[in-house]
Amino acid sequence: MRFSVSVIDALVILGYLVGVVLLGIFTVRKKIKTASSEDYFLASRSLKWPIIGTALFAANISTIHLIGFAESGFKYGLVDGLFEWLAIPFLIFLGFVIAPYFFKKRTSTIPELYEKRFNGASRTYMVILAILTALLLHIGISLYAGAALVQQFFGLDPTMGIIFIAVLTGLYTVVGGLKAITTVEAVQTVLLILGAVLLTVFGVFALGDVGVHNFADFKASLKPDTLSILRAPDSPANPPSGGISWYSALLGYFVLGSWYWFSDQTIVQRSLGSKSRYDAQIGPIFTALLKILPVLFFLLPGTLAFVLFKTGIGEDTKLTLPYMIDSLMPVGLKGLIIASLLAALMSSVGAAINSASTLFSIDIVKRLKPQTTDKQLVLTGRITGIVVMMLAIMWSTQASKFGDTIIYTVNALGAMIAPPIAAVFLWGMFWKRGTATAANYTFAFGLVTGVFVFLFDFPYQNLIPGLDTLADAVANITKHTILPDTKVITNLLGVNFMMQAWWKFVLCSLLFIVVSYATPKPTKEQISNCINIREYWPEKWSGITDFRIIGGTILTVLIVIWIILEMVA
């Protein structure tokens, strides 16, 4: 389906894109040629908490979320809000303990910490996995979602759309580094939230046109449980793919959240560039406040679309957000909303490019060639950014073959990656008895099980035709016919991706503990890199600006809103 864009809207979008690129380059104009590795990769460790908070939010919320949440809201209601609101306690803990720990260690990358706590092999595993995550998950699928949007509004071929967006993002990302990226992300966060609020408001006002004049009418127009986030497994509003009952969400997100918010370089890098310990603490806590918004302004519009445009959207639910924009927004504001979607895309892609550049330059090049100069490291980072972007362009063309909603695909991929990293981080950083051998065995086990899940729980025949023979062999053993889009573990064994993440985490944890006790104790130097929570919990409270007061208030606000929402749902 093709939507219309006026000349005025096109000019608004073009003006935004040009402005973003110029802003990013202008921010670092004095250091483009003289930037040190700390300037380029860590923004000279000068980031204040408002920038850290908005940049974290922008790096996390991409076009995947905006398009995917609207689609999910249309099909299944607010249930995917679990992924947003369950993130809030993790962000608060990141601010309370993890980010101050990173600041104290003055580390440049997360894999660097793994080498200090365990050994070089653990660092190598984390580097490879982090670069692949940035390439495949943060950049590749984001580019696919953005290209689909460009195609729907401008008729541009998806591949050309991917290249167009990639080049624009790369201009300020590759040249300017983390300082340029975080500055742009702060602006983009404001635009993103403004666009989402405007779309929601216009959607609410349009309800009267279809005979919905109050909340009772709105609720009656939806499927039962649509507005509920915590649901029973047999809720009529649940998606067939599962993974959204309250217990599977809580257990599964514990694993995903521990990996994503504490160990994913693309996300954590903003905290690594903090100016002070207080900035490191309050930045993630500010992000926690912002994370209340997506349920109300990213998912809720999808439910509004179900009431307003159910017939027009039909079965092609990926069009939910573009259809709303085209139908509801007046000239000028339509361009602003589309610009906000591109803002989200460029933020997440830029963050991942910078992450991959940092990892390759510091954890691979600098490690192999310690004599590498700062200037050479920065050049390596810029070249790496270009190469990663080119690889992501090629990968992003395959993203459409996964099926399901975009949000489901992203979280299912995360559930494959997260368990071994979460287990090693939590047990290794908070338990002094954890050993390097245990970490290595756990990573190896996680890699094998991750590949297994990818082969058997994704529509792999669409991606790798040669695996049809394997599918036939499994079908003969299980006595079940396996179609090209069958998820063997989810559909045949009845274990959704969130519970898969939990049980893999349990197995990884058991392996880590057993191997740790079976191997010699870690050295004092290794133990010194464990996290002591008491160290980050001062006895004196500093009034209303105390990080504990701020974090506790945000958590209380979340609980109150959640209770009210479940009561009216």
GUMIKE-580911 format. One record per residue (C-alpha): x, y negated, z negated; residue number from 1; residue in three letters. Coordinates in Angstrom, 3 decimals. Each point is the difference from the previous one (the first is absolute). Last residue first. Layout:
px;py;pz;seq;type
X;Y;Z;NUM;ALA
...
END
This chain:
px;py;pz;seq;type
-8.760;3.029;-31.676;569;ALA
-1.104;-2.655;-2.509;568;VAL
1.636;1.671;-3.005;567;MET
3.057;1.114;1.985;566;GLU
0.633;-3.582;1.118;565;LEU
-0.410;-1.410;-3.511;564;ILE
2.414;2.576;-1.425;563;ILE
2.564;-0.740;2.721;562;TRP
-0.227;-3.763;-0.503;561;ILE
0.511;0.398;-3.777;560;VAL
2.891;2.448;0.443;559;ILE
1.742;-2.273;2.507;558;LEU
-0.340;-3.051;-2.233;557;VAL
1.489;1.976;-2.900;556;THR
2.965;1.122;2.125;555;LEU
0.625;-3.597;1.066;554;ILE
-0.102;-1.168;-3.628;553;THR
2.396;2.750;-1.096;552;GLY
2.493;-0.957;2.706;551;GLY
-0.074;-3.688;-0.924;550;ILE
0.275;0.653;-3.738;549;ILE
2.791;2.531;0.511;548;ARG
1.941;-2.359;2.289;547;PHE
0.002;-2.676;-2.705;546;ASP
-1.210;-3.296;1.460;545;THR
-2.896;-0.112;-2.470;544;ILE
2.381;0.013;-2.952;543;GLY
3.639;1.101;0.028;542;SER
-0.303;3.248;-1.952;541;TRP
2.985;1.118;-2.064;540;LYS
0.865;3.690;-0.352;539;GLU
1.170;0.339;3.595;538;PRO
-1.234;2.954;2.074;537;TRP
2.548;0.502;2.793;536;TYR
2.635;1.728;-2.130;535;GLU
-2.697;2.120;-1.600;534;ARG
-0.707;1.613;3.392;533;ILE
3.507;1.457;0.273;532;ASN
0.508;0.846;3.679;531;ILE
2.792;2.431;0.867;530;CYS
3.172;-1.381;1.582;529;ASN
2.088;0.555;-3.127;528;SER
-0.798;3.712;0.320;527;ILE
2.124;0.210;3.155;526;GLN
2.963;-1.675;-1.722;525;GLU
-0.415;2.235;-3.037;524;LYS
0.235;3.027;2.283;523;THR
-2.970;2.206;0.835;522;PRO
-0.533;3.229;-1.935;521;LYS
1.181;3.210;1.648;520;PRO
-2.517;2.010;2.073;519;THR
-2.806;2.411;-0.916;518;ALA
-1.879;-2.583;-2.080;517;TYR
-0.035;-2.398;2.947;516;SER
-0.967;2.802;2.404;515;VAL
-3.087;0.822;-2.069;514;VAL
-1.053;-3.647;-0.423;513;ILE
0.419;-0.945;3.669;512;PHE
-1.764;3.150;1.209;511;LEU
-2.922;-0.612;-2.339;510;LEU
-0.228;-3.611;1.176;509;SER
0.111;0.996;3.685;508;CYS
-2.774;2.547;-0.577;507;LEU
-2.138;-2.575;-1.825;506;VAL
0.677;-2.605;2.698;505;PHE
-0.997;2.504;2.691;504;LYS
-3.192;0.621;-1.962;503;TRP
-0.778;-3.730;-0.187;502;TRP
0.780;-0.792;3.635;501;ALA
-2.127;2.921;1.194;500;GLN
-2.747;-1.259;-2.300;499;MET
0.052;-3.326;1.830;498;MET
0.191;1.679;3.415;497;PHE
-3.087;2.138;-0.532;496;ASN
0.268;3.666;-1.003;495;VAL
-2.878;2.066;1.463;494;GLY
2.132;2.858;1.330;493;LEU
-1.514;0.005;3.491;492;LEU
-0.805;-3.696;0.459;491;ASN
2.696;-1.787;-1.997;490;THR
2.844;2.499;0.278;489;ILE
-0.670;1.001;3.616;488;VAL
-0.902;-3.430;1.330;487;LYS
-1.647;0.872;3.326;486;THR
0.224;-2.477;2.890;485;ASP
1.313;2.444;2.603;484;PRO
-2.389;2.743;-1.160;483;LEU
1.133;2.750;-2.325;482;ILE
-2.208;3.081;0.170;481;THR
0.026;1.752;-3.344;480;HIS
1.058;3.571;-0.743;479;LYS
2.741;-1.387;-2.238;478;THR
2.772;2.079;1.583;477;ILE
-1.284;-0.220;3.574;476;ASN
-0.647;-3.736;-0.311;475;ALA
3.511;-0.546;-1.355;474;VAL
1.437;1.687;3.098;473;ALA
-2.233;-2.044;2.303;472;ASP
1.091;-3.230;-1.677;471;ALA
3.638;1.005;0.414;470;LEU
-0.570;0.558;3.711;469;THR
-1.659;-3.414;0.272;468;ASP
3.132;-1.502;-1.559;467;LEU
1.514;-0.685;3.409;466;GLY
-2.560;-2.763;0.557;465;PRO
1.708;-2.250;-2.574;464;ILE
-2.034;-3.139;-0.649;463;LEU
-3.517;1.065;0.958;462;ASN
0.727;3.513;-1.212;461;GLN
0.894;-1.529;-3.348;460;TYR
-3.477;-1.084;-0.997;459;PRO
1.396;-0.414;-3.517;458;PHE
-0.214;2.398;-2.926;457;ASP
2.124;2.943;1.091;456;PHE
3.103;-1.511;1.552;455;LEU
0.111;-3.118;-2.169;454;PHE
-0.697;2.072;-3.110;453;VAL
2.911;2.327;0.744;452;PHE
2.323;-2.921;0.749;451;VAL
-0.857;-1.509;-3.373;450;GLY
0.462;3.351;-1.745;449;THR
3.529;0.318;1.394;448;VAL
0.930;-3.615;-0.803;447;LEU
-1.409;0.231;-3.509;446;GLY
2.033;3.133;-0.712;445;PHE
3.167;-1.725;1.198;444;ALA
-0.751;-3.100;-2.091;443;PHE
-0.656;2.136;-3.059;442;THR
3.213;1.975;0.472;441;TYR
1.995;-3.230;0.315;440;ASN
-1.609;-1.578;-3.061;439;ALA
0.570;3.128;-2.079;438;ALA
3.658;0.070;1.038;437;THR
0.340;-3.644;-1.018;436;ALA
-1.281;0.757;-3.484;435;THR
-2.957;-1.074;-2.140;434;GLY
0.796;0.155;-3.732;433;ARG
-0.329;-3.765;-0.503;432;LYS
-3.683;-0.080;0.895;431;TRP
-1.478;-3.359;1.121;430;PHE
1.923;-0.594;3.248;429;MET
0.333;3.618;1.084;428;GLY
-3.427;1.249;-0.982;427;TRP
-1.867;-2.950;1.504;426;LEU
2.258;-0.539;3.020;425;PHE
0.563;3.673;0.839;424;VAL
-3.700;0.855;-0.254;423;ALA
-1.158;-3.071;1.938;422;ALA
2.542;0.666;2.762;421;ILE
-0.957;3.690;0.229;420;PRO
-3.745;-0.773;0.132;419;PRO
-0.116;-3.107;2.286;418;ALA
0.704;1.025;3.593;417;ILE
-2.930;2.277;0.809;416;MET
-2.508;-2.106;-1.951;415;ALA
1.237;-3.063;1.875;414;GLY
-0.885;1.650;3.304;413;LEU
-3.486;0.692;-1.369;412;ALA
-0.251;-3.604;-1.200;411;ASN
0.821;-1.417;3.419;410;VAL
-2.256;2.440;1.875;409;THR
-2.951;-0.609;-2.319;408;TYR
0.354;-3.774;0.359;407;ILE
0.033;0.284;3.790;406;ILE
-3.243;1.960;-0.069;405;THR
0.160;3.555;1.282;404;ASP
1.993;0.929;3.142;403;GLY
3.761;0.593;0.036;402;PHE
0.434;-0.498;3.721;401;LYS
-0.429;-3.775;-0.096;400;SER
3.386;-0.382;-1.692;399;ALA
1.944;1.321;3.002;398;GLN
0.557;-3.402;1.670;397;THR
1.419;-1.223;-3.302;396;SER
2.988;2.332;0.322;395;TRP
1.465;-1.715;3.069;394;MET
-0.449;-3.486;-1.454;393;ILE
1.427;1.222;-3.309;392;ALA
3.192;1.119;1.755;391;LEU
0.406;-3.447;1.587;390;MET
-0.635;-1.717;-3.332;389;MET
2.551;2.188;-1.746;388;VAL
2.597;-0.866;2.648;387;VAL
-0.632;-3.759;-0.295;386;ILE
0.143;0.075;-3.797;385;GLY
3.165;2.079;0.101;384;THR
1.680;-2.627;2.195;383;ILE
-0.913;-2.706;-2.507;382;ARG
1.201;2.055;-2.952;381;GLY
3.270;0.845;1.717;380;THR
0.584;-3.703;0.665;379;LEU
-0.666;-0.721;-3.681;378;VAL
2.386;2.768;-1.028;377;LEU
2.709;-1.256;2.373;376;GLN
-0.215;-3.495;-1.484;375;LYS
0.192;1.408;-3.509;374;ASP
3.149;1.934;0.867;373;THR
0.247;3.785;0.356;372;THR
2.923;1.312;-2.107;371;GLN
-2.263;2.503;-1.746;370;PRO
-0.509;1.888;3.298;369;LYS
-2.149;3.079;-0.670;368;LEU
-1.874;-1.617;-2.890;367;ARG
-0.222;-3.390;1.680;366;LYS
-1.417;1.629;3.163;365;VAL
-2.429;2.424;-1.684;364;ILE
-1.552;-1.409;-3.164;363;ASP
0.699;-3.680;0.638;362;ILE
-0.582;-0.424;3.736;361;SER
-2.472;2.823;0.591;360;PHE
-2.058;-0.740;-3.102;359;LEU
-0.083;-3.755;0.528;358;THR
-0.998;0.291;3.651;357;SER
-2.740;2.504;-0.852;356;ALA
-1.393;-2.331;-2.663;355;SER
0.172;-3.052;2.265;354;ASN
-1.925;1.843;2.699;353;ILE
-2.534;1.219;-2.573;352;ALA
-0.696;-3.479;-1.330;351;ALA
-0.362;-1.420;3.507;350;GLY
-2.516;2.695;0.923;349;VAL
-2.072;-0.616;-3.131;348;SER
-0.020;-3.767;0.447;347;SER
-0.523;0.066;3.778;346;MET
-3.101;2.161;-0.347;345;LEU
-1.561;-2.085;-2.735;344;ALA
0.592;-3.176;1.976;343;ALA
-1.479;1.625;3.119;342;LEU
-3.167;0.575;-1.994;341;LEU
0.085;-3.581;-1.278;340;SER
0.387;-1.260;3.583;339;ALA
-3.105;1.967;0.980;338;ILE
-1.875;-1.714;-2.835;337;ILE
1.254;-3.453;1.013;336;LEU
-0.900;0.600;3.644;335;GLY
-3.534;0.931;-1.015;334;LYS
-0.060;-3.116;-2.168;333;LEU
0.606;-2.096;3.087;332;GLY
-3.194;1.058;1.751;331;VAL
-2.535;1.381;-2.452;330;PRO
0.421;3.311;-1.872;329;MET
-2.795;2.516;-0.373;328;LEU
-0.252;2.226;3.074;327;SER
3.604;0.048;1.240;326;ASP
1.476;0.249;-3.481;325;ILE
-2.465;2.694;-1.023;324;MET
0.675;2.051;3.150;323;TYR
3.767;-0.343;-0.497;322;PRO
-0.394;1.324;-3.581;321;LEU
-2.233;2.962;0.795;320;THR
1.707;1.029;3.251;319;LEU
1.737;2.957;-1.661;318;LYS
-3.552;1.281;-0.582;317;THR
-0.500;1.162;3.581;316;ASP
-3.064;2.075;-0.873;315;GLU
-2.522;-2.842;0.227;314;GLY
1.332;-3.531;-0.337;313;ILE
-3.092;-1.628;1.505;312;GLY
-2.473;2.231;-1.826;311;THR
1.539;-0.461;-3.449;310;LYS
0.506;-3.718;0.531;309;PHE
-1.465;-1.876;-2.973;308;LEU
-0.449;2.635;-2.701;307;VAL
3.120;2.002;0.819;306;PHE
1.881;-3.243;0.654;305;ALA
-0.755;-1.147;-3.552;304;LEU
1.451;3.279;-1.269;303;THR
3.152;-0.680;2.001;302;GLY
0.119;-3.578;-1.303;301;PRO
0.137;1.497;-3.535;300;LEU
3.279;1.790;0.710;299;LEU
2.250;-2.979;0.812;298;PHE
-1.488;-2.854;-2.068;297;PHE
-1.256;1.487;-3.263;296;LEU
2.113;3.151;-0.084;295;VAL
3.011;-1.918;1.304;294;PRO
-0.151;-2.730;-2.712;293;LEU
1.058;1.773;-3.206;292;ILE
3.429;0.552;1.542;291;LYS
0.729;-3.732;-0.296;290;LEU
0.177;0.280;-3.792;289;LEU
2.371;2.968;0.236;288;ALA
2.166;-2.034;2.390;287;THR
0.338;-2.597;-2.762;286;PHE
1.188;2.810;-2.297;285;ILE
2.521;1.014;2.665;284;PRO
1.505;-3.528;-0.007;283;GLY
-0.280;-0.530;-3.774;282;ILE
2.718;2.462;-0.990;281;GLN
2.674;-0.650;2.630;280;ALA
-0.605;-3.742;-0.375;279;ASP
0.527;0.350;-3.760;278;TYR
3.200;1.969;0.573;277;ARG
1.308;-2.788;2.185;276;SER
0.573;-0.832;3.667;275;LYS
-1.723;3.052;1.474;274;SER
1.461;1.661;3.116;273;GLY
-0.377;3.571;-1.280;272;LEU
-3.678;-0.709;-0.673;271;SER
-0.618;-0.679;3.683;270;ARG
1.873;3.190;0.907;269;GLN
-2.516;2.115;-1.934;268;VAL
-2.519;0.253;2.821;267;ILE
2.156;1.016;2.964;266;THR
2.354;1.884;-2.344;265;GLN
-2.750;2.374;-1.137;264;ASP
1.031;1.218;-3.463;263;SER
-2.130;-1.630;-2.729;262;PHE
-3.155;-1.231;1.757;261;TRP
-0.302;2.673;2.683;260;TYR
1.369;3.063;-1.789;259;TRP
-1.729;-0.442;-3.345;258;SER
-3.160;-1.166;1.772;257;GLY
-0.209;3.067;2.239;256;LEU
0.438;2.419;-2.911;255;VAL
-2.389;-1.683;-2.429;254;PHE
-2.229;-0.531;3.012;253;TYR
-0.534;3.723;0.378;252;GLY
-1.010;0.620;-3.595;251;LEU
-2.351;-2.974;-0.237;250;LEU
-1.445;0.479;3.485;249;ALA
-0.447;3.749;-0.456;248;SER
-1.806;-0.645;-3.295;247;TYR
-2.320;-2.675;1.360;246;TRP
-0.985;1.796;3.182;245;SER
1.642;-1.650;3.013;244;ILE
2.334;2.497;1.600;243;GLY
-2.649;1.590;2.172;242;GLY
0.194;0.294;3.785;241;SER
-3.791;0.174;0.281;240;PRO
-0.293;-3.628;-1.111;239;PRO
-1.967;-0.579;-3.207;238;ASN
-3.268;-1.958;0.122;237;ALA
-2.192;2.978;-0.913;236;PRO
2.007;0.452;-3.231;235;SER
0.949;3.654;-0.520;234;ASP
3.458;-0.658;-1.446;233;PRO
-1.405;-2.568;-2.472;232;ALA
0.850;-3.606;0.658;231;ARG
2.024;-2.858;-1.480;230;LEU
-0.164;-2.802;2.576;229;ILE
-3.759;-0.466;0.190;228;SER
-1.497;-2.395;2.540;227;LEU
-0.876;2.745;2.487;226;THR
-1.384;2.283;-2.727;225;ASP
-3.255;0.589;1.905;224;PRO
0.148;-1.049;3.677;223;LYS
-0.558;-3.693;0.614;222;LEU
-3.058;-2.064;0.909;221;SER
-1.477;0.434;-3.485;220;ALA
3.088;-1.650;-1.492;219;LYS
-0.450;-3.054;2.204;218;PHE
-3.704;-0.310;-0.773;217;ASP
0.730;0.220;-3.742;216;ALA
2.768;-2.580;0.368;215;PHE
-2.327;-2.576;1.512;214;ASN
-1.341;-1.270;3.326;213;HIS
0.703;2.814;2.453;212;VAL
-2.420;-0.399;2.906;211;GLY
2.522;0.325;2.821;210;VAL
0.593;-3.745;0.440;209;ASP
0.225;-0.426;-3.780;208;GLY
3.136;2.133;-0.018;207;LEU
1.842;-2.579;2.127;206;ALA
0.882;-2.133;-3.038;205;PHE
1.786;2.969;-1.578;204;VAL
2.010;0.625;3.161;203;GLY
1.006;-3.653;0.294;202;PHE
1.248;0.129;-3.603;201;VAL
1.919;3.240;0.589;200;THR
1.669;-1.341;3.140;199;LEU
0.990;-3.218;-1.772;198;LEU
1.460;1.894;-2.977;197;VAL
2.062;2.268;2.257;196;ALA
1.379;-2.936;1.975;195;GLY
0.958;-1.922;-3.137;194;LEU
1.682;3.086;-1.489;193;ILE
2.082;0.536;3.128;192;LEU
0.857;-3.675;0.415;191;LEU
1.260;-0.252;-3.583;190;VAL
1.945;3.248;0.337;189;THR
1.478;-1.171;3.301;188;GLN
1.513;-3.093;-1.574;187;VAL
1.728;2.049;-2.722;186;ALA
1.029;2.616;2.559;185;GLU
1.740;-2.639;2.147;184;VAL
2.173;-1.026;-2.933;183;THR
0.607;3.657;-0.896;182;THR
1.152;0.858;3.523;181;ILE
2.279;-3.003;0.449;180;ALA
1.770;0.687;-3.300;179;LYS
0.175;3.756;0.689;178;LEU
1.891;-0.271;3.298;177;GLY
-0.020;-3.027;2.305;176;GLY
1.039;1.183;3.450;175;VAL
-1.386;3.536;-0.014;174;VAL
-3.226;-1.007;-1.713;173;THR
-0.554;-3.311;1.814;172;TYR
0.121;1.370;3.533;171;LEU
-0.907;3.583;-0.919;170;GLY
-3.567;-0.910;-0.816;169;THR
-0.557;-1.585;3.402;168;LEU
1.736;2.865;1.816;167;VAL
-2.002;2.666;-1.823;166;ALA
-3.315;-1.727;0.639;165;ILE
0.615;-0.231;3.751;164;PHE
1.431;3.540;0.221;163;ILE
-3.034;1.502;-1.746;162;ILE
-2.388;-2.022;2.161;161;GLY
1.822;1.125;3.139;160;MET
-0.441;3.610;-1.107;159;THR
-3.647;-0.607;-0.850;158;PRO
-0.760;-1.611;3.428;157;ASP
-1.297;-3.527;-0.578;156;LEU
-3.751;-0.510;0.297;155;GLY
0.198;-3.108;-2.182;154;PHE
-2.415;0.714;-2.843;153;PHE
-0.179;3.796;-0.052;152;GLN
3.542;0.499;1.281;151;GLN
1.485;-2.302;-2.626;150;VAL
-1.828;1.902;-2.745;149;LEU
1.170;3.373;1.303;148;ALA
3.543;-1.356;0.144;147;ALA
-0.232;-1.027;-3.650;146;GLY
-1.096;3.460;-1.116;145;ALA
2.772;1.654;2.009;144;TYR
2.598;-2.450;-1.298;143;LEU
-1.025;0.804;-3.577;142;SER
0.247;3.743;0.729;141;ILE
3.603;-0.362;1.131;140;GLY
1.255;-2.625;-2.451;139;ILE
-0.871;1.061;-3.555;138;HIS
-0.569;3.696;0.624;137;LEU
2.394;1.288;2.638;136;LEU
2.945;-2.401;-0.173;135;LEU
-0.189;-1.115;-3.620;134;ALA
-0.645;3.561;-1.163;133;THR
2.834;1.320;2.187;132;LEU
2.368;-2.587;-1.471;131;ILE
-1.084;0.881;-3.548;130;ALA
0.367;3.736;0.615;129;LEU
3.517;-0.308;1.383;128;ILE
1.115;-2.353;-2.760;127;VAL
-1.616;2.072;-2.743;126;MET
1.719;3.183;1.151;125;TYR
3.372;-1.756;0.202;124;THR
-0.371;-1.458;-3.489;123;ARG
-0.846;3.383;-1.443;122;SER
3.088;1.474;1.691;121;ALA
2.171;-2.780;-1.414;120;GLY
-0.743;0.898;-3.609;119;ASN
-2.516;-0.277;-2.853;118;PHE
-0.630;-3.234;-1.915;117;ARG
2.541;-2.161;1.834;116;LYS
-0.777;1.647;3.342;115;GLU
-3.736;-0.410;-0.560;114;TYR
0.513;-3.668;-0.803;113;LEU
1.652;-0.573;3.389;112;GLU
-2.982;1.728;1.624;111;PRO
-2.209;-2.814;-1.395;110;ILE
1.969;-2.731;1.757;109;THR
1.987;-3.116;-0.923;108;SER
0.335;0.677;-3.716;107;THR
0.498;-2.750;-2.518;106;ARG
-0.384;2.637;-2.763;105;LYS
-1.760;-2.497;-2.265;104;LYS
-2.326;-1.118;2.792;103;PHE
-0.964;3.574;0.842;102;PHE
-0.799;0.629;-3.670;101;TYR
-2.035;-3.213;-0.115;100;PRO
-1.935;1.321;3.056;99;ALA
-0.692;3.394;-1.623;98;ILE
-1.174;-1.072;-3.473;97;VAL
-2.851;-2.508;-0.374;96;PHE
-0.280;-1.129;3.614;95;GLY
0.009;3.504;1.467;94;LEU
-2.335;1.018;-2.824;93;PHE
-2.389;-2.763;1.121;92;ILE
0.341;1.107;3.612;91;LEU
-0.745;3.595;-0.979;90;PHE
-3.052;-1.060;-2.018;89;PRO
-1.246;-1.963;3.063;88;ILE
0.520;2.732;2.596;87;ALA
-3.059;1.861;-1.274;86;LEU
-2.022;-2.980;1.196;85;TRP
1.191;0.107;3.581;84;GLU
0.058;3.747;0.666;83;PHE
-3.289;0.394;-1.831;82;LEU
-1.512;-2.575;2.327;81;GLY
-0.096;2.887;2.433;80;ASP
-3.385;0.881;-1.519;79;VAL
-1.648;-3.286;0.991;78;LEU
-2.359;1.342;2.640;77;GLY
0.517;3.173;2.022;76;TYR
-0.480;-0.761;3.700;75;LYS
-0.214;-3.804;0.186;74;PHE
2.296;-0.537;-2.988;73;GLY
2.530;2.399;1.533;72;SER
-0.070;-1.866;3.303;71;GLU
0.405;-3.355;-1.751;70;ALA
2.741;1.488;-2.167;69;PHE
1.835;1.366;3.038;68;GLY
-0.068;-3.229;1.988;67;ILE
1.206;-2.098;-2.932;66;LEU
2.193;2.695;-1.500;65;HIS
1.761;0.936;3.209;64;ILE
0.326;-3.715;0.782;63;THR
2.371;-0.080;-2.953;62;SER
-0.393;-0.403;-3.738;61;ILE
3.116;1.282;-1.785;60;ASN
2.593;-2.402;1.382;59;ALA
-2.472;-2.872;-0.428;58;ALA
-0.706;0.876;-3.633;57;PHE
3.675;0.373;-0.845;56;LEU
0.718;-3.300;1.767;55;ALA
-2.753;-1.761;-1.957;54;THR
1.394;1.195;-3.317;53;GLY
3.682;-0.498;0.835;52;ILE
-0.659;-3.509;1.344;51;ILE
-1.999;-0.972;-3.091;50;PRO
2.667;1.641;-2.243;49;TRP
3.027;-1.897;1.272;48;LYS
2.431;1.498;2.530;47;LEU
3.645;-1.124;-0.186;46;SER
1.933;3.270;0.124;45;ARG
1.865;-1.457;3.012;44;SER
-3.025;1.069;2.102;43;ALA
0.832;3.664;-0.744;42;LEU
0.997;1.429;3.412;41;PHE
1.153;-3.129;1.816;40;TYR
1.316;-2.175;-2.816;39;ASP
1.522;2.975;-1.839;38;GLU
1.669;1.173;3.222;37;SER
1.417;-3.486;0.470;36;SER
-1.602;-2.475;2.411;35;ALA
2.390;-2.276;1.939;34;THR
-1.523;0.005;3.495;33;LYS
-3.690;-0.110;-0.929;32;ILE
0.751;-1.804;-3.259;31;LYS
-1.166;-3.563;0.634;30;LYS
-3.077;1.055;2.002;29;ARG
-1.238;2.399;-2.699;28;VAL
-3.463;-1.460;-0.600;27;THR
-0.178;-1.446;3.524;26;PHE
0.208;3.527;1.499;25;ILE
-2.971;1.279;-1.976;24;GLY
-1.994;-3.182;0.510;23;LEU
0.668;0.013;3.764;22;LEU
-1.218;3.595;0.346;21;VAL
-3.075;-0.705;-2.095;20;VAL
-0.853;-3.183;1.882;19;GLY
0.220;1.706;3.387;18;VAL
-2.391;2.715;-1.159;17;LEU
-2.379;-2.484;-1.620;16;TYR
-0.132;-2.291;3.007;15;GLY
-0.654;2.965;2.266;14;LEU
-2.872;1.170;-2.190;13;ILE
-1.560;-3.465;-0.208;12;VAL
0.507;-0.486;3.753;11;LEU
-1.722;3.309;0.734;10;ALA
-2.906;-0.988;-2.222;9;ASP
-0.365;-3.311;1.852;8;ILE
0.148;1.755;3.380;7;VAL
-2.773;2.323;-1.102;6;SER
0.484;3.663;-0.904;5;VAL
-2.483;2.667;1.079;4;SER
-0.177;3.635;-1.063;3;PHE
0.751;3.087;2.094;2;ARG
-1.316;3.445;-0.931;1;MET
END
